[in-house]
């Protein structure tokens, strides 16, 4: 009886019906916030640089065709 009762008790105590508490989400560190802002600015500048490069390419093509 002891052989089956002890493993059964261990098995039942291992199953906790309550879920573990969820950690509260914290605001990102200030360092990460500045890095995120820098990446967003860089993405905006990248679009402008690509547009300028495309305009320059069109000007060069127009100049070589004349």
N, C-alpha and C positions, 0 to 999 in steps of 0.2 A: 504494500500500500504506500509506503514512504517513497518508493522508487517512482511511482507515477504522480504522487501528490506534489512533491517538490518541483519537478519540471513543469507541472501544470501551473503551480503558483508563480514560478518564474516567468512563464509565458504570459500569464494574465497581468502581472505587474509591469511587464515590458510594454504592453499596449496601453498607452495613455490616451484616453478619449479626447482630451483637450488639446487643441493645436498650440504650438509654441507661440509666444507673443511676437508680433511683427515689429521689427525695428522701425523707428520713426525715420522718415526720409529727411535727410539734412540738406540744407542749401549747399550747393557746391562751394568749394573753397574759393576765396577771393582770387587766388592765383589762376585757378581754372576759369573763372569768369573773365578775367582779362585776356586769357589765351583764346577763349571762345570769341570774344569781341574782336580780337586781332584777326582771327581766321575769317570772320564775317566781312571785315573791312577788306581783307586781301581778296576775297571772292568778288567783292564789288569792283575793286580796282582791276582785277583780272579781266572782267567783262569789258571795261573801258580800254584796256591795253589791246585786247583782241579786236575790238572795233577799230581802233586807230591803226593797227597793223593791216587790217583788211582794207581800210581806206587808202593807206600808203601803197599797198599792193596794186589796187585798182589804178592809182595815179601812175605808177611805174608801167603798168601794162598799156595804159592810154598813151603815155609818152613814147613807148617803144613802137607802137603801131603807127604813129604819125610819120 
